[in-house]
Amino acid sequence: MSTAKRTRVKKYEGGSKTEVKRPRSSVTRRTRRDPERSRARILAAAMKEFALRGFAGARVDAIAKRARINKRMLYHYFGNKEELFEATIMAIQAEKEQMINAGPTAVEEMLPYIYANVGGRRDWLRMMQWEALTYGSREAPAEKLRAGFFKPGIDRISRAQREEGVLAGEKAELASYPWLMPQVARMLTGHGPSDPQFRRAYMPVLRRIIGYFTRP
């Protein structure tokens, strides 16, 4: 008999019969025991699927399959597809916050640091692009809450400028633009943001921009 089955002999009047019991899936048992691990696995799978196909194109069935979890359990944790998309965006936000907190304290090194680190997270970039296409002029998930994440960095630049608010937010985004629009970077410079030539040229530009606006 297959090792994937357990057998039990059950007595009954006039003889006995063999009852076959299938073991519960080990994934299901782990899911019930460790909800945080299950949520993390669903979010990781959702990030891959949403980054690849966007909100409209992503399928909940495909996300559940990637996460090795049944769809009923996925809905138990996240309610519906839009809530899952929003939770995925917020997970990216939390990862970005960790990245920024681990970065340099010197204002002039902030943009080069962001540029160097964001490029390695193509899933972040694609999710932000899909978010822009999905929501457009509508308010994005937790937009006001997420705006608060950028405030400390913008305040640091503003304080260093000796006057508040002069394009501080726009300068912070300069580090991400080449990654968000790599085709434009190639058309303008002949190199993409991942090319060493582009990196060598762009890093000093970012430092000069910050240096110019932080001069007393």
URBELTA-V462196 format. One record per residue. N is the residue number from 1. NEAR is the number of other ideal C-beta (glycine too) atoms within 10 Angstrom. Layout:
n=N near=NEAR
n=N near=NEAR
//
This chain:
n=1 near=8
n=2 near=6
n=3 near=5
n=4 near=7
n=5 near=10
n=6 near=11
n=7 near=10
n=8 near=9
n=9 near=8
n=10 near=8
n=11 near=8
n=12 near=7
n=13 near=4
n=14 near=6
n=15 near=6
n=16 near=9
n=17 near=10
n=18 near=9
n=19 near=10
n=20 near=10
n=21 near=9
n=22 near=8
n=23 near=9
n=24 near=9
n=25 near=11
n=26 near=8
n=27 near=15
n=28 near=13
n=29 near=11
n=30 near=14
n=31 near=22
n=32 near=11
n=33 near=9
n=34 near=12
n=35 near=12
n=36 near=7
n=37 near=11
n=38 near=21
n=39 near=18
n=40 near=13
n=41 near=18
n=42 near=24
n=43 near=20
n=44 near=16
n=45 near=21
n=46 near=27
n=47 near=23
n=48 near=18
n=49 near=24
n=50 near=24
n=51 near=21
n=52 near=13
n=53 near=14
n=54 near=17
n=55 near=18
n=56 near=9
n=57 near=11
n=58 near=21
n=59 near=11
n=60 near=16
n=61 near=11
n=62 near=16
n=63 near=25
n=64 near=20
n=65 near=14
n=66 near=16
n=67 near=25
n=68 near=15
n=69 near=22
n=70 near=15
n=71 near=13
n=72 near=8
n=73 near=18
n=74 near=23
n=75 near=15
n=76 near=13
n=77 near=17
n=78 near=21
n=79 near=12
n=80 near=11
n=81 near=18
n=82 near=12
n=83 near=13
n=84 near=24
n=85 near=23
n=86 near=18
n=87 near=19
n=88 near=28
n=89 near=24
n=90 near=15
n=91 near=17
n=92 near=20
n=93 near=16
n=94 near=10
n=95 near=14
n=96 near=18
n=97 near=13
n=98 near=10
n=99 near=16
n=100 near=16
n=101 near=8
n=102 near=9
n=103 near=16
n=104 near=10
n=105 near=7
n=106 near=11
n=107 near=17
n=108 near=16
n=109 near=15
n=110 near=23
n=111 near=24
n=112 near=20
n=113 near=18
n=114 near=22
n=115 near=21
n=116 near=14
n=117 near=16
n=118 near=20
n=119 near=19
n=120 near=12
n=121 near=16
n=122 near=12
n=123 near=17
n=124 near=23
n=125 near=20
n=126 near=18
n=127 near=23
n=128 near=18
n=129 near=14
n=130 near=21
n=131 near=21
n=132 near=11
n=133 near=11
n=134 near=18
n=135 near=14
n=136 near=8
n=137 near=4
n=138 near=7
n=139 near=8
n=140 near=16
n=141 near=18
n=142 near=15
n=143 near=12
n=144 near=8
n=145 near=10
n=146 near=16
n=147 near=12
n=148 near=9
n=149 near=14
n=150 near=15
n=151 near=12
n=152 near=11
n=153 near=18
n=154 near=17
n=155 near=13
n=156 near=17
n=157 near=23
n=158 near=19
n=159 near=13
n=160 near=18
n=161 near=20
n=162 near=11
n=163 near=9
n=164 near=11
n=165 near=11
n=166 near=12
n=167 near=13
n=168 near=21
n=169 near=14
n=170 near=10
n=171 near=20
n=172 near=18
n=173 near=12
n=174 near=17
n=175 near=22
n=176 near=18
n=177 near=14
n=178 near=23
n=179 near=21
n=180 near=17
n=181 near=15
n=182 near=18
n=183 near=8
n=184 near=11
n=185 near=20
n=186 near=15
n=187 near=9
n=188 near=10
n=189 near=15
n=190 near=10
n=191 near=18
n=192 near=15
n=193 near=21
n=194 near=14
n=195 near=16
n=196 near=8
n=197 near=11
n=198 near=18
n=199 near=16
n=200 near=10
n=201 near=12
n=202 near=21
n=203 near=17
n=204 near=11
n=205 near=13
n=206 near=21
n=207 near=15
n=208 near=11
n=209 near=16
n=210 near=23
n=211 near=13
n=212 near=10
n=213 near=18
n=214 near=17
n=215 near=9
n=216 near=5
//
